[in-house]
Amino acid sequence: MATPQQSTTTPRAHNISSLTIYAVALSILSGVTVSFVFYLCFGLIAAVVTFVLYSLVLVGMYGCKPLIEVVCYPRYGSLSERRKGEVDEVRVSGINRLMEGVTMTVQQEHLMHKAMTTTTATTSKSESSITSATVECSASSTSSCSCTLEHIISSLESSEEEEDEDIEFGHQDVLTCHSSVQNDDHDDDMTSTCENDVEHGGIAVVLQLYKNDEEDTASASSLATETVETEYTHVCIPCLGMMQQCPSSTTTESTTALASKDDNDVSTNATPRTREVPINCPICLSSYEPQQSICYSSNHQCPHVFHSECIMHWFVEMGRRNDGIIITHGTKLDESSLLEYTLSCPCCRQPFVQSELLHKCADEKEEKNVMDKIENRITSKVTEVEEMEEDEEHEDEEHESPV
């Protein structure tokens, strides 16, 4: 009986084949891992090198401050709406404090119309025509007739009916006198009659001129009335760069001396303290109305005037676009850091508030804060001393009182 054949494969051969498979898989996996780690490290190194190069370029162009701001502090656009409101509130408060010295409320007497000067010129012209006519009449009456100033005044004070009769009578007598002088031989009686007639005629001419001047004056008055009823064109404000004082609760000695110096210069040179500007705001194009607040520049080179709300909105938007360091949430906002940009005029782009004024106001604010702290400390110490004295008095009274 035949026996079954045994397998020629051994367990050792199975182990060799399994190890081969494991070795191949391990080599593939290690290769992929090494490649991934290599490329990852290479990518990280490339990113670091790129960031370093970009930082060096940024520092070379603008300095270290922009890099610190980008890395450590967020900009206005990345803040929450609540934080934006807090930033805007602090900025508006600081701008209001700086603009306090160049802000005024429009009153009715500040509004004016340029055509009023033309009306005045027309009235003065009418008065000058009356004066010149009187002078001419006086000269003619002196040479050709015996007309006197008292006679003219008495004739002017007569009634309208008498004036009309004198005018008609004067014109007729002038014509009669002219014809009689041409046809007659200039005898004495006719000459005296003609002189009297010429006298009446001169008075009549003066009365006619006076009547015409009254009509011109009436028309000028009606023109003035129409001018008042029309819209105003200009508003009267202080001159360029005229600051009352730096906006603070107390006036320093330097500010007082500067104000007195300005007053002396104005009184000596007799320069005007006010100027006339157009009544329309360059930002909103609407006119200034009574009881509205307007702002003018403290810079002598900037003549523009705006509504307080309009220029405030402009400065706030400018601060949002040119923000410096914005302190992160939970910390106190610094007014000086929020105003680290030039408050420029929207029309001429010149500084609307002088930098000297900004530094001066900041110094005065710091000085005022220091004085307030010192005053508070003194007040607290005095209060403590008074309380201690009261306690000692109460203890002495208790000891002295009988049991």
Secondary structure, 3 states (H helix, E strand, C coil): CCCCCCCCCCHHHHHHHHHHHHHHHHHHHHHHHHHHHHHHHHHHHHHHHHHHHHHHHHHHHHCHHHHHHHHHCCCHHHCCHHHHHHHHHHHHHHHHHHHHHHEEECCHHHEECCHHHHHHHHHHHHHHHHHHHHHHHHHHHHHHCCCCHHHHHHHHCCCHHHHHHHHHHHHHHHHHHHHHHHHCCCCHHHHHHHHHHHHHHHHHHHHHHHHHHHHHHHHHHHHHHHHHHCCCCEEEEECCCCCCCCCCCCCCHHHHHHHHHHHHHHHHHCCCCEEEEECECCCCCCECCCCCEEEECCCCCCCCEEEHHHHHHHHHHHHHHCCCCCCCCCCCCCHHHHCCCCCECCCCCCECCCHHHHHHHHHHHHHHHHHHHHHHHHHHHHHHHHHHHHHHHHHHHHHHCCC
